[in-house]
């Protein structure tokens, strides 16, 4: 099986179309209207969107406690993202905020980064990783991949999420490079790429 750019674009477009825009409408509204930083109120919306309901309850409590004892810290930290010098640096700025105390929690932190700069960042999570691994397996199985997919293949060669596909800080820069390359070669926005990777959840051909 030989994956062409046209076929990859069709697969991603189909997967993206399965994503209900209403599911992320509230966070996209923040992304389009924020003033260069996020507030505790914004984080609450993002947490509710990203976290499972049982996790959100404790996350909301921790967020309110943090904001009460660290007045202005969330605004101060998040406004630094715009001028962050690299993907790694942007992620590290968020370390220590609620839900981002270890590592940081890349899946949650990447949501904040996406909201802060929707044209620069996208979300990294287990389902997206599963889909990238599925693309990687196809491209690496080909003796002579399509020329248009060579750079994507080269990036995927060095990309190896853990067996449980969880998002890791060490993988973040390469993950972003891969997503930007997907956006560049397909013409889809980073938001559309995220919706596609999430919806596919590792299964590029649903009917196969």
DAMO-V388354 format. One record per residue. PSI is psi in radians with two decimals (NA if undefined). Layout:
psi=PSI
psi=PSI
//
This chain:
psi=2.20
psi=2.10
psi=2.10
psi=2.88
psi=-0.74
psi=-0.76
psi=-0.72
psi=-0.77
psi=-0.75
psi=-0.72
psi=-0.78
psi=-0.68
psi=-0.72
psi=-0.77
psi=-0.72
psi=-0.61
psi=-0.33
psi=-0.20
psi=2.25
psi=1.98
psi=-0.44
psi=-0.41
psi=-0.53
psi=0.26
psi=-0.63
psi=-0.66
psi=-0.56
psi=-0.60
psi=-0.75
psi=-0.74
psi=-0.64
psi=-0.32
psi=-0.16
psi=2.81
psi=0.53
psi=0.07
psi=2.95
psi=2.73
psi=3.01
psi=-0.61
psi=-0.72
psi=-0.77
psi=-0.63
psi=-0.74
psi=-0.76
psi=-0.76
psi=-0.75
psi=-0.57
psi=-0.73
psi=-0.65
psi=2.68
psi=2.57
psi=-0.72
psi=-0.49
psi=-0.54
psi=-0.62
psi=-0.86
psi=-0.60
psi=-0.70
psi=-0.73
psi=-0.79
psi=-0.66
psi=-0.80
psi=-0.69
psi=-0.73
psi=-0.82
psi=-0.58
psi=-0.64
psi=-0.16
psi=1.07
psi=2.20
psi=-0.14
psi=-0.73
psi=-0.79
psi=-0.78
psi=-0.77
psi=-0.87
psi=-0.46
psi=-0.26
psi=-0.29
psi=-0.67
psi=-0.65
psi=0.21
psi=2.43
psi=-0.31
psi=2.94
psi=-0.72
psi=-0.76
psi=-0.75
psi=-0.75
psi=-0.73
psi=-0.47
psi=-0.55
psi=-0.16
psi=2.27
psi=-0.32
psi=2.81
psi=2.37
psi=0.06
psi=0.64
psi=-0.34
psi=2.07
psi=-1.00
psi=-3.11
psi=1.78
psi=-0.67
psi=-0.79
psi=-0.78
psi=-0.68
psi=-0.50
psi=-0.75
psi=-0.75
psi=-0.73
psi=-0.77
psi=-0.66
psi=-0.62
psi=1.52
psi=-0.33
psi=-0.16
psi=-0.62
psi=2.82
psi=3.05
psi=2.43
psi=2.15
psi=-3.11
psi=-0.79
psi=-0.68
psi=-0.73
psi=-0.70
psi=-0.73
psi=-0.72
psi=-0.66
psi=-0.64
psi=-0.73
psi=-0.74
psi=-0.78
psi=-0.69
psi=-0.84
psi=-0.64
psi=-0.27
psi=-0.18
psi=2.37
psi=-0.64
psi=1.48
psi=2.72
psi=2.45
psi=-0.66
psi=-0.35
psi=0.12
psi=-0.83
psi=-0.69
psi=-0.77
psi=-0.75
psi=-0.68
psi=-0.70
psi=-0.51
psi=-0.69
psi=0.08
psi=2.07
psi=1.46
psi=2.82
psi=2.94
psi=-0.42
psi=0.01
psi=0.23
psi=2.61
psi=2.37
psi=2.56
psi=-0.66
psi=-0.43
psi=-0.22
psi=-0.90
psi=-0.75
psi=-0.68
psi=-0.82
psi=-0.67
psi=-0.71
psi=-0.81
psi=-0.67
psi=-0.64
psi=-0.71
psi=-0.74
psi=-0.75
psi=-0.77
psi=-0.41
psi=-0.35
psi=0.05
psi=2.63
psi=2.86
psi=-0.61
psi=-0.71
psi=-0.65
psi=-0.76
psi=-0.79
psi=-0.68
psi=-0.85
psi=-0.69
psi=-0.84
psi=-0.69
psi=-0.66
psi=0.77
psi=-0.13
psi=1.72
psi=-0.54
psi=1.58
psi=-0.59
psi=-0.01
psi=NA
//
